Structure formats: structure tokens, C-alpha cells
Amino acid sequence: MSTHAHLAPELIPVLDKPIAERVALVKAHHWFGYPGADRILSRLERLMTTSQPSRVTGAFIGGESNNGKSHIARRLKQLHPPVEDEVSGIMRVPVLHVDMPASPDESRFYDEIFTELWQPFRAKDPVSQKSAELRTLLRNIGTNLLLVDEIQNVLGARDDRRRALLDALRFLSNKLGIAIVCIGTLDAMAAFAAIDSIINRFPPILLPAWALDSNFRRLLASFERVLPFPEASSLSKAKTAALIHSMSEGRIGEVRDLLVLVSEDALENSETAISYDRIESTAWVRPSERKRKVDEQKLKTRR
């Protein structure tokens, strides 16, 4: 039996690499399939491949911050990468993933898409011109699914700008016959749900936090397979899993960030595995406590 049965086979040679390379590997993004994400991916695949009706629908993927929403979007983009058309020589981009700008309006949103596609644009061009140029571009590159991340940023826009942005999404979807998927927080999902014309166009898909159950423990076992330690850390054992779940509050992005931090500390201290004590002693603030900690620090600074 292999003495490194806890590791993915391709990681065994990495054990002899310098610590810096092993740390870099820990920080790399890895995809771990799990039931919730697989269901959402299947639904997005159907949106891409199903013949669309005259009134195209999309979806709204909502969940807590750092709970894997954007990771799912990146995975779909990875499964459908840009490819060069052999006949025309044009690069086809079936899945386009963009962020809603932090201070959004319709013009800045179009600029974000042009930037993502490495297309030249003039920021001061009229919105109507940008819209027309964008529709032509998306038709030419064969985009059939647009993923708009950080959609909660529209909540901070003025009412008129917010309406214009939402109208622009509907217009793009209608004119191009493509599905648009919004990705954002639960607050944004609730705000969208309050508008009939929006909730019907973007039906919600909830990505909940993880329960402390067998699925969560399997997730931890998957993480352990890509952490380059020569000995098993047994992250999925009940006591350790409960600690990680408590510290991460069941959010997959927080699990990853916590394990990256712990792994980096363990590797730099020449440890052969991640121990329960190493996790417990890590300087870590639970997601729900962070705002309170920041507020407390502000009060101290003012004094």
C-alpha cells in the first residue's frame, strides 16, 4: 500500500519540491465537484444548449459571500474555453464572465465587457453606440451565455442607473437570444425577487452554506488530496471537520482560504501534516465576526 494514499497520485513527486513551490501549489485554484455545484453547472449547460424561446430566460445564482459562486462561473468558462474558428480565424467565446463595475452605470458595464474581451473602446462614446458595437461583437464571437458577477454592485447605483442597467441586460438577452446569468449576494437576490419583471427573467438558484455532514467531510477529503504533505492530516475526521466548519461557517471559499493559510504556516515550519492544534491556533476571524472586529478597531483608532 502506498504511504501517500491520502494524496492525489500526481502530487506525490511534488513532496520533494522546495517549500516555495509547494506553497504555490496550495494557493492554486482547484475544482472539487460536489452535488450543489454540479446541479448548477448542469442547469447552466442547459441554458447554453437549449433552443431558446422568444423570451429568453437566465438565472440568478445567489449565496453568502465567498461561498463558491464565482468558482462555479470560472469552472463553466474552463469547460467552454475560447476557441479559434478554423474557417474564419475568429476567436469564439461561448461563455463570457465579467464583473459588474464597483460604481456601475450602463456605459461602465459595456466598458467592462470590452476590456474583458481585449477590445478597444472610447469611454466617452455614447451609450447607444457602445450597445450597438457590443451586440455586433458578441454575435461575431458566438457568445451564448453571459455571466455577470458581483451583481450586488447595482444596489449601490442611483435608481435611474439601476433601472438602465437592468433594462440593458434584458435588451442584450432579447436582441442576441442569449442567456444571462447574474451572480451575487443574498441581498441582491432579495432585491431582484421584489421586481416581477426581473425575477421572471432571472429565476433564483440558491447556493447555501454547507452543513456539517458527510458531504462536507468528503469535501475536506478532496482538499486534502491536493495539499502537498507527506503524512495524512485527516481533515475529514469528525473533530477536525467540526473545527473547520465552525471557523469557515460552512462557506467553501472560507474553507479554502483557511486551509491555504494553515498549510502555508505548516509548510514553512517543516511540518509533515496539518494538525488540529495548528488549525485551532491559526490567527483567523470568522466571517460573521469580521465587521464587528473592524468596527471595534475604528472605535479604538478614534479614541
Rosetta blueprint (number, residue, H / E / L):
1 M L
2 S L
3 T L
4 H L
5 A L
6 H L
7 L L
8 A L
9 P H
10 E H
11 L H
12 I H
13 P H
14 V H
15 L H
16 D H
17 K L
18 P L
19 I H
20 A H
21 E H
22 R H
23 V H
24 A H
25 L H
26 V H
27 K H
28 A L
29 H L
30 H L
31 W L
32 F L
33 G L
34 Y L
35 P H
36 G H
37 A H
38 D H
39 R H
40 I H
41 L H
42 S H
43 R H
44 L H
45 E H
46 R H
47 L H
48 M H
49 T H
50 T L
51 S L
52 Q L
53 P L
54 S L
55 R L
56 V L
57 T L
58 G L
59 A E
60 F E
61 I E
62 G E
63 G L
64 E L
65 S L
66 N L
67 N L
68 G L
69 K H
70 S H
71 H H
72 I H
73 A H
74 R H
75 R H
76 L H
77 K H
78 Q H
79 L H
80 H L
81 P L
82 P L
83 V E
84 E E
85 D L
86 E L
87 V L
88 S L
89 G L
90 I L
91 M E
92 R E
93 V L
94 P L
95 V E
96 L E
97 H E
98 V E
99 D E
100 M L
101 P L
102 A L
103 S L
104 P L
105 D L
106 E H
107 S H
108 R H
109 F H
110 Y H
111 D H
112 E H
113 I H
114 F H
115 T H
116 E H
117 L L
118 W L
119 Q L
120 P L
121 F L
122 R L
123 A L
124 K L
125 D L
126 P L
127 V H
128 S H
129 Q H
130 K H
131 S H
132 A H
133 E H
134 L H
135 R H
136 T H
137 L H
138 L H
139 R H
140 N H
141 I L
142 G L
143 T L
144 N L
145 L E
146 L E
147 L E
148 V E
149 D E
150 E L
151 I H
152 Q H
153 N H
154 V H
155 L H
156 G H
157 A L
158 R L
159 D H
160 D H
161 R H
162 R H
163 R H
164 A H
165 L H
166 L H
167 D H
168 A H
169 L H
170 R H
171 F H
172 L H
173 S H
174 N H
175 K H
176 L H
177 G L
178 I L
179 A E
180 I E
181 V E
182 C E
183 I E
184 G E
185 T L
186 L H
187 D H
188 A H
189 M H
190 A H
191 A H
192 F H
193 A H
194 A L
195 I L
196 D H
197 S H
198 I H
199 I H
200 N L
201 R L
202 F L
203 P L
204 P E
205 I E
206 L E
207 L L
208 P L
209 A L
210 W L
211 A L
212 L L
213 D L
214 S H
215 N H
216 F H
217 R H
218 R H
219 L H
220 L H
221 A H
222 S H
223 F H
224 E H
225 R L
226 V L
227 L L
228 P L
229 F L
230 P L
231 E L
232 A L
233 S L
234 S L
235 L L
236 S L
237 K L
238 A H
239 K H
240 T H
241 A H
242 A H
243 L H
244 I H
245 H H
246 S H
247 M H
248 S H
249 E L
250 G L
251 R L
252 I H
253 G H
254 E H
255 V H
256 R H
257 D H
258 L H
259 L H
260 V H
261 L H
262 V H
263 S H
264 E H
265 D H
266 A H
267 L H
268 E H
269 N L
270 S L
271 E L
272 T L
273 A L
274 I L
275 S L
276 Y H
277 D H
278 R H
279 I H
280 E H
281 S L
282 T L
283 A L
284 W L
285 V L
286 R L
287 P H
288 S H
289 E H
290 R H
291 K H
292 R H
293 K H
294 V H
295 D H
296 E H
297 Q H
298 K H
299 L H
300 K H
301 T H
302 R H
303 R L
